[in-house]
Amino acid sequence: NYDIRVIHLVRDPRPLVNSRRAGYFGSLDGIHPHPHEGYTMERLATESGTLCERMLNASVFGDNPPAWLEGRYKRITHEHMSLHPIETAKYLYKFVGLPWTEETEKHIYNSTIGSALDQGDGAFGTNRVSKEVVSKWKQLKMDFITTITNTCGDVIRYLGYEDDLDRIQQWKDGLIELF
């Protein structure tokens, strides 16, 4: 009988797929090798579909846990954590029963808001200006966004992300905010 807690971090599939297709992750879905020539839209849709199906299954499982997991599972979105890093961390620390300290808060602040600006760690670094990460996918081409939205629609809707392509275009054009 173990006293475990599960924290499930989810992210909108569009920026997730964009990040994973960069090549240093090996593949989008963990099955197919990364293509050296780049992704066709067809391959992008196929591999994204596998990834999104797994995301949906894991989320549905977490929302309908077996008895041993009830009260021990929390799903957090990458976007919420990025926009509210300290508040989210406090919540998660309380959930897992860890003490919150000034040192912890300072570290999280410096890694996500404060001195993160001064860090040049690239893709594998641990410091980011977290608010900027949330909307970085705004720069993606609309055909990419459309392909992933259509392929991953079930998990996008299940997790409460925007799936209206007209609203996404308005967001890309700076006319509305999504987050």
GIVENWO-V301467 format. One line per field, one symbol per residue. phi: phi as a letter, one per 30 degrees, with the letter a starting at -180 (. if undefined). psi: psi as a letter, one per 20 degrees, with the letter a starting at -180 (. if undefined). A space follows every 10 residues. Layout:
phi->???
psi->???
This chain:
phi->.cccbccccc bedddddedd ddjdcjadci cddddddjcd dddedddddd dddddddddd eddbddedce icbbcbdedd dddbddddde ddedecicdc bddddddded dbbddeddcc didcdccbdd dddecddedd ddddededdd dceddededi ddbddddddd dedidbccc
psi->oqnqqpoopq qphghggggh ihhjigrgjj gpqpphirpr hghggghhgg ghggggghgg ghimqrgiip jjppppqhgg hhhmgggggg ghgggikqqp rhgggggggh ihgdjhhipl ibhjripqnh hhhgjhihiq qhhgggghgg hjgghgggik qpjohghggh ghijhrqh.
